[in-house]
Amino acid sequence: MKIKAGFNDALWMTGGAAALSIFLFLILRFHSEKDTAGQLAFKARRVDLVGRMQLDLASASEAEKSAVLAVTDQDSKALADQARAASEKVEQERRDIGELLMAGGTQGERELLAQFTSAFVEFERVDSDLLALAVKNTNVKAYGLAFGPAATAIKEMNAALAHLAASSANSSEAKTTMALALGAEIGALRIQTLLPPHIAEESDTKMDELEALMSTDNNQVRKNLDGLAAQPQVSKNPDLAIATARYAEFSSIRTRILALSRENTNVRSLSISLGQKRKVMLVCQSALTALQQAILAEPIAGSTYGTPVRPR
């Protein structure tokens, strides 16, 4: 009887040990799976956040380019505001990912974020200068004046001079009148044709050269108009008064055009967008791509999430 009881006790002990082992195994496995799931969720959260930073950074850049190319102040301002709003989102996301990396990221990931932060500071500085220029649209406004009011004034001036020459065809000084009228027309047209190149020009030196040519032509136009006014049979002609008034109007508009052209905000903002902005944008995106890849490469036991797939 004692032997049988001892055998039963051994069976109970063995069974209890096995049950305990199974129980402990299940607990450990449960905790392991829970820990793996937590690590996966933490990785996914950081990867998603970096992805949103990339998208918002691209949105900010796209809105900035649209602001530069917009043709009205209203559109430029609206798009510039969109660019700034997208950049603010990137900044908030940068702070969020920084907190996550401090809580559970690697030193390498924190260094990559620091690289992005440095580049993003430059990104925002360039954007601030660029958008401040883009919303002014001085080149667009200059073109509007050149092909609008200025062109109309020249057209009306030349029409008056043509009528003046025709009405004086039978006078004793018809040839002189015609030569002076034609000289004034040609000089005014030459000035008009120099305005668009001036508006498009980026170099101050080239602008100086164009303005020197305009000044020479302006002197010739005024000399011809004064010559017409010196002729007794022409001086009281209403067509001469119209031509003189329209040229004075054109000259006033030209002064405004040259001032706007000198500010050169559209040309300068486009140059910055295609130069400095493009370079710093590439640095920012490169840092974010490297950061995302580093997070994906973090090993998690029992998981292949983020593990590069090797071709067979």
C-alpha positions in Angstrom: 0.0 0.0 0.0 2.8 2.4 0.8 4.5 1.7 -2.5 1.2 2.3 -4.4 0.7 5.6 -2.6 4.2 6.7 -3.4 3.7 5.9 -7.0 0.4 8.0 -7.1 2.2 10.9 -5.4 4.9 10.7 -8.1 2.3 10.8 -10.8 0.6 13.8 -9.3 3.9 15.6 -8.9 4.9 14.8 -12.5 1.5 15.9 -13.8 1.6 19.1 -11.7 5.1 19.9 -13.0 3.9 19.4 -16.5 0.9 21.6 -16.0 3.0 24.2 -14.4 5.4 24.1 -17.3 2.6 24.4 -19.8 1.1 27.3 -17.8 4.5 29.1 -17.6 5.1 28.5 -21.3 1.7 30.0 -22.2 2.3 33.0 -20.0 5.8 33.5 -21.5 4.4 33.1 -25.0 1.5 35.5 -24.3 3.9 38.1 -22.9 6.3 37.5 -25.9 3.5 38.0 -28.4 2.2 41.0 -26.5 5.7 42.5 -26.5 6.2 41.8 -30.2 2.8 43.4 -31.0 3.8 46.4 -29.0 7.2 46.7 -30.8 5.4 46.4 -34.2 2.9 49.1 -33.3 5.7 51.4 -32.1 7.7 50.8 -35.3 4.6 51.3 -37.5 3.7 54.6 -35.6 7.2 56.0 -36.3 7.3 54.9 -39.9 3.8 56.4 -40.5 4.9 59.7 -38.9 8.0 60.0 -41.1 5.8 59.2 -44.1 3.5 62.0 -43.2 6.4 64.3 -42.8 7.5 63.5 -46.3 4.1 64.1 -47.8 3.6 67.4 -45.9 7.0 68.5 -46.9 6.2 67.8 -50.6 2.9 69.6 -50.2 4.7 72.7 -48.8 7.1 72.7 -51.7 4.3 72.3 -54.3 2.2 75.1 -52.8 5.3 77.3 -52.8 6.0 76.7 -56.5 2.4 77.4 -57.3 2.6 80.7 -55.3 5.7 81.7 -57.4 3.8 81.0 -60.6 0.5 82.5 -59.7 -0.5 85.6 -61.7 -2.6 87.4 -59.1 -1.8 88.7 -55.6 -4.8 86.9 -54.2 -3.8 83.5 -55.6 -0.2 84.0 -54.6 -1.1 84.9 -51.0 -3.5 81.9 -50.7 -0.9 79.5 -52.0 1.8 81.0 -49.8 -0.5 80.5 -46.8 -0.9 76.9 -47.8 2.8 76.4 -48.0 3.3 77.9 -44.6 0.5 75.7 -43.1 2.1 72.6 -44.6 5.5 73.5 -43.2 3.9 74.0 -39.7 2.6 70.5 -39.9 6.0 69.2 -40.7 7.4 71.0 -37.7 4.8 69.5 -35.4 5.5 66.1 -36.8 9.2 66.6 -36.4 8.7 67.3 -32.7 6.4 64.3 -32.3 8.9 61.9 -33.9 11.6 63.4 -31.8 9.7 62.5 -28.6 9.2 58.9 -29.9 12.9 58.5 -30.8 13.9 59.7 -27.4 11.6 57.2 -25.8 12.6 54.2 -27.9 14.7 55.0 -31.0 18.3 54.3 -31.7 21.2 56.8 -31.5 21.5 56.5 -35.3 17.9 57.4 -35.8 18.2 60.4 -33.5 21.3 61.6 -35.5 19.3 61.3 -38.8 16.5 63.4 -37.3 19.1 66.0 -36.2 20.3 66.1 -39.8 16.8 66.6 -41.0 16.2 69.3 -38.4 19.3 71.3 -39.6 18.2 71.1 -43.2 14.6 71.9 -42.3 15.7 75.1 -40.5 17.3 76.2 -43.8 14.2 75.1 -45.7 12.0 77.4 -43.7 14.5 80.3 -44.0 14.6 80.0 -47.8 10.8 79.6 -47.9 10.3 82.8 -45.8 12.4 84.9 -48.2 10.9 83.2 -51.3 7.2 83.5 -50.3 7.7 87.2 -49.3 8.9 87.9 -52.8 6.3 85.7 -54.6 3.2 87.5 -53.2 4.4 90.9 -54.5 4.2 89.8 -58.2 6.1 92.9 -59.4 7.1 91.4 -62.7 3.6 90.2 -63.4 2.3 93.7 -62.7 5.0 95.2 -64.9 4.0 93.0 -67.8 0.3 94.0 -67.2 1.2 97.7 -67.5 3.5 97.1 -70.5 1.0 95.2 -72.6 -2.0 97.2 -71.3 -2.0 100.9 -70.6 1.5 101.5 -72.0 0.7 99.8 -75.3 -2.6 101.7 -75.5 -0.8 105.0 -75.0 1.7 104.3 -77.7 -1.0 103.1 -80.1 -3.0 106.3 -79.6 0.1 108.5 -79.9 1.2 106.9 -83.2 -2.4 107.1 -84.5 -2.4 110.9 -83.8 1.0 111.4 -85.4 -0.1 109.4 -88.5 -3.2 111.6 -88.8 -1.1 114.7 -88.3 1.3 113.8 -91.1 -1.6 112.9 -93.4 -3.4 116.2 -92.7 -0.2 118.2 -93.4 0.6 116.4 -96.7 -0.1 119.5 -98.8 1.8 122.0 -96.7 5.2 123.5 -97.7 6.9 121.6 -94.8 5.1 118.3 -95.4 8.4 116.3 -95.7 9.8 117.8 -92.5 6.5 117.2 -90.6 6.4 113.6 -91.9 10.0 112.9 -90.9 9.6 114.3 -87.4 6.3 112.4 -86.9 7.8 109.2 -88.1 10.9 109.7 -86.0 8.8 110.1 -82.9 6.7 107.0 -83.7 9.8 104.8 -84.3 11.5 106.0 -81.1 8.5 105.3 -79.0 8.1 101.9 -80.5 11.7 101.1 -79.8 11.2 102.0 -76.1 8.1 99.9 -76.0 10.0 96.8 -77.4 12.7 97.2 -74.7 10.3 97.0 -71.8 9.6 93.2 -71.9 13.3 92.2 -72.0 13.9 94.6 -69.0 11.0 93.0 -67.1 12.4 89.5 -67.7 16.0 90.4 -67.0 17.7 89.2 -63.8 20.9 91.2 -64.1 21.0 94.8 -62.9 23.8 95.5 -65.3 21.7 94.4 -68.3 18.8 96.5 -67.0 21.1 99.5 -66.9 22.1 98.9 -70.5 18.4 98.6 -71.6 17.5 101.8 -69.7 20.4 103.6 -71.4 18.9 102.7 -74.8 15.5 103.8 -73.7 16.9 107.1 -72.5 18.5 107.7 -75.9 15.3 106.9 -77.7 13.3 109.1 -75.3 15.5 112.0 -76.1 14.9 111.5 -79.8 11.1 111.2 -79.4 11.0 114.5 -77.4 13.3 116.2 -79.9 10.9 115.2 -82.7 7.8 116.3 -80.8 9.5 119.6 -80.0 10.4 120.0 -83.7 6.7 119.5 -84.6 5.6 122.0 -82.0 8.1 124.6 -83.5 6.3 124.5 -86.9 3.7 127.2 -87.0 1.2 125.3 -89.2 1.5 122.2 -86.8 1.9 123.7 -83.4 -1.9 124.3 -82.9 -2.9 121.0 -84.4 -5.0 118.9 -81.9 -3.4 115.7 -83.1 0.0 117.0 -81.9 -1.5 117.8 -78.5 -3.0 114.3 -78.3 0.4 112.7 -79.4 2.3 114.8 -76.8 -0.2 113.9 -74.0 -0.2 110.2 -74.8 3.6 110.1 -74.9 3.7 111.8 -71.5 1.3 109.2 -70.2 3.4 106.4 -71.6 6.5 107.9 -70.0 4.8 108.0 -66.6 3.7 104.4 -67.0 7.2 103.4 -68.1 8.7 104.9 -64.9 6.3 102.6 -62.9 7.1 99.6 -65.1 10.9 100.1 -64.6 10.5 100.4 -60.8 8.4 97.2 -60.6 10.9 95.4 -62.9 13.8 96.5 -60.7 12.2 94.8 -57.7 12.1 91.6 -59.8 10.2 89.6 -57.2 8.9 87.0 -59.6 12.2 86.4 -61.3 14.1 86.3 -58.0 11.6 84.0 -56.3 11.6 81.6 -59.3 15.4 81.6 -59.2 15.4 80.8 -55.5 12.8 78.1 -56.0 14.8 76.4 -58.7 18.1 76.8 -57.0 18.4 77.1 -53.2 15.0 75.7 -52.4 15.4 72.6 -54.6 18.8 71.8 -53.1 17.6 72.0 -49.5 14.4 70.1 -50.3 16.5 67.2 -51.6 18.6 67.2 -48.4 15.4 67.1 -46.2 13.8 64.3 -48.2 17.1 62.3 -48.2 17.3 62.6 -44.4 13.7 61.5 -43.9 14.1 58.5 -46.3 17.2 57.4 -44.4 15.4 57.8 -41.1 12.4 55.7 -42.3 14.7 53.0 -43.6 16.6 52.9 -40.3 13.3 52.5 -38.3 12.2 49.7 -40.7 15.5 47.9 -40.3 15.1 47.6 -36.5 14.9 43.8 -35.7 11.9 42.5 -33.9 11.9 38.8 -32.8 9.3 36.8 -34.6 8.5 39.5 -37.1 9.7 40.3 -40.7 8.0 43.8 -40.8 10.4 46.1 -42.4 12.9 43.4 -43.3 14.1 43.9 -46.9 12.9 41.1 -49.2 15.9 39.4 -50.9 15.3 38.1 -54.4 15.5 34.4 -54.9 
